[in-house]
Amino acid sequence: MNSVFCNRPFNEVMNNIGKKYGPCCWFDRDKSLDPALYPAPHETLPIDMFGGELFNGLRKDMLLGEKTEFLKSHCGKCWDREEKTGFSPRLIFQDFPLELREMFNDDGTYKNGNYRHLKLGLNIFGNYCNLECHECVPTNSSGRMAVAEKLDNKWSEIADGPLRDIKPSQDIKKVNSEWFNKIIENILDHAHVIEQLSFCGGEPALMRSHFEILDALVLSGHSQHIKLNYTSNMTIMNLSVLKKYIDHFKFVYIQWSVDGLKVENSWLRYPTDWDKMMVNVHEVKKYLEKKSKGRLRATMTPSLFGIMGFAKLCRWLYLGGFIPSMIDIDVVNNIDFRSILHQRHLPNELKEQISGKIEKLSPTLHKALWMDRDEEKFQLALEYATDLDNSRGTNWKEVFPELVPYLK
């Protein structure tokens, strides 16, 4: 396809927690444009959004292959990342089968039809989460919201700091149960074109209202043709929660969020109980393989604190069957380049120690690692870790001793 193409506007509609609709989680919404283009889930039904003006405009420009200002304002994050590291999520989403192309007119408008292609990534169930992951945006986690109330406000005032975008997140069912039921009806009315449902969080196991959508699809008979995609920390997402849906849906893909081994992961994704989590991981993985109905794979978010142990983590994950390769790993989850927690701020001496292994694992992550560092941001990251420790009774200096000599 052409140099601006991405298949997401042709097959997906989603929203981040507390955010408005878009075709992917990297999508930008230019506030200078018409606000009517960006309705939220409590204002517009998901399939209506997919056939609306915003998606039509994105598809039109992509079909023409033009890097228009309209397209740049929304897809610029991927283009910027490609320029800096040579990779972006956009490059993964290039498939465009003829059956999908025929669902759209040349001007990007949606014809509808019977081809099962649509992926829904709805985050309308609240931001309930039992963890306080050090790099997580508070909008995405009730646990991080609680942390934000304890820590100094400066961590949210720093541009793209670790507690940025602190906004309340609504569970639509609790706010407006009638509208929530309309969303379910909208999904059921178009179930014949739905290929996949995705749920992240928060922690999906705690976002109870999303199970109502799954149960409705099971009753409709469409579930056997639909895939489920979960992103979960697997601390409470166990086989008893998932078994019914593994049995009734076509395929269940679980992205297990993990950032380190044992005590490292417990600090990075506090307060993870490693042993309990691993019981859940192994039981679910074993059942998926037994039923030939899905797979469980690890997804990592390497930060300044996790990057030193990243190669060791990847080797362990590979030997356990949680990642498919130890070469050219696509690290899709990235820390914002501007954040104090980005791995580029690691001292160059430490970068040298891990550089060769990181380059083999992921050339794009290696490029990000060797971006120019900022000593002030590095020291702020260490200060932030100390503040976290003081609030939760942990000790980053024991978990990441290699960073201690660089503390000023």
C-alpha positions, 0 to 999 in steps of 0.5 A: 500500500501507499506510505500513509496507509493504515488499515485501522480506520477501515476495521476498528473503532475504539476509545481509550479510557476516559477518551473519545472514539478513534481508530487506535490508541495512538490516534491524536484528536486535534482540538482546533478542528470541529469538536463534532468530529470527536463524539464520546461513547456517551454521545454516539454509538460505536458503529455509528461512529465508524460510519461517521465523518471523522472515519470517512475523512481518514479513509478517503485520505489514506485511499488517495495516499495523501499526507494531508494536514487532516491526516497528519494531525491524527496519525502524526504520532506514528510518523514521528516514531517511524522517523525516530526509530524506524518503526511504528504500530502503523507498519504492522497494520498493512493488510487490506484484503479485497473483501475489506476494500469492497466495504468502502466507497472511494470517498471512504464512506462505509457501505456495510455488508456481510464481511466480518471485519470490524474490531471494537475496542470499547473502554466504557466500563470504568478504569477499575484496576488493582495495580499501581504500575509506575508508568501507567497514566492515571486515567487508565487505572483507579489504582494510579488515581489513588497514588496521584492523590498521595504524591506531590502535584509536581509529578502531574505538572511536569510535561508528560510526567508519570501522573499526567492526564489525571481525569475521572473515568466513567463506567457508562452503565452506572452513569446511564444504564439506558444508554449502555443497553443501547450500546449493547443493542448497537453491537448486536445489530451489527454482530454479523460484521464484528470480527473481534472485541478488545478489552484493556483497562484498567483491569478487565477482570474488574470491569464487570459490565463488559461481561454483559456484552459478552453474555449477550453475544453468547445468547445471540449465537454470534460469539462462536464467530468472534474473537476476544482480545484481552490485555490483563495483568493476570493477577486476578484474571483466572481460568474461572473467569475466562473458561465460559468465554474461551468455550463460547468464542472463536478465539481468545487472545490474551496479552499479559502485561509483564515488565520484569521478573519476580521482585522487579515486576512487583515494583514496576507493577506494584503490588503484583503477587508474582506466584499468584499471577503465575498460577493464573497465567499457567492455568489459562495458557494450558486451557487455551492450548488444550482447547485450541481456542487461543493463546497467551502472550506477554506484552512489555513496556520497557521503562528507564527502570525496567530496561536493564533487566529487559533481556533477561525477561525476554529470555525467560518469556521465550523459554516459557513460550510467552513470546515467539522469538528473541530477535526483532521483537516488536515492542509496541508499548512504549514510554512517551519520548518526553517522559522522565521515565523513558529509557533514553535517560539512562546513563550512557555507561549503563546503556553500553552494558545492555546495548548489544543485547537490546539491539538483537532483541529489538532494533527499534528499542535500541534506537530509542535507548540511544536517543539523547539523554537528559540528566535532569530528567534522569534525576527526576525519575529517581526522585519520583521512584523515591516518592513512590517508595515512601508512599507504598513501602518499597525500595527501588534501590534494592530492586535496581541497585545498578542505578544507585551510583548515579543518584545525586 
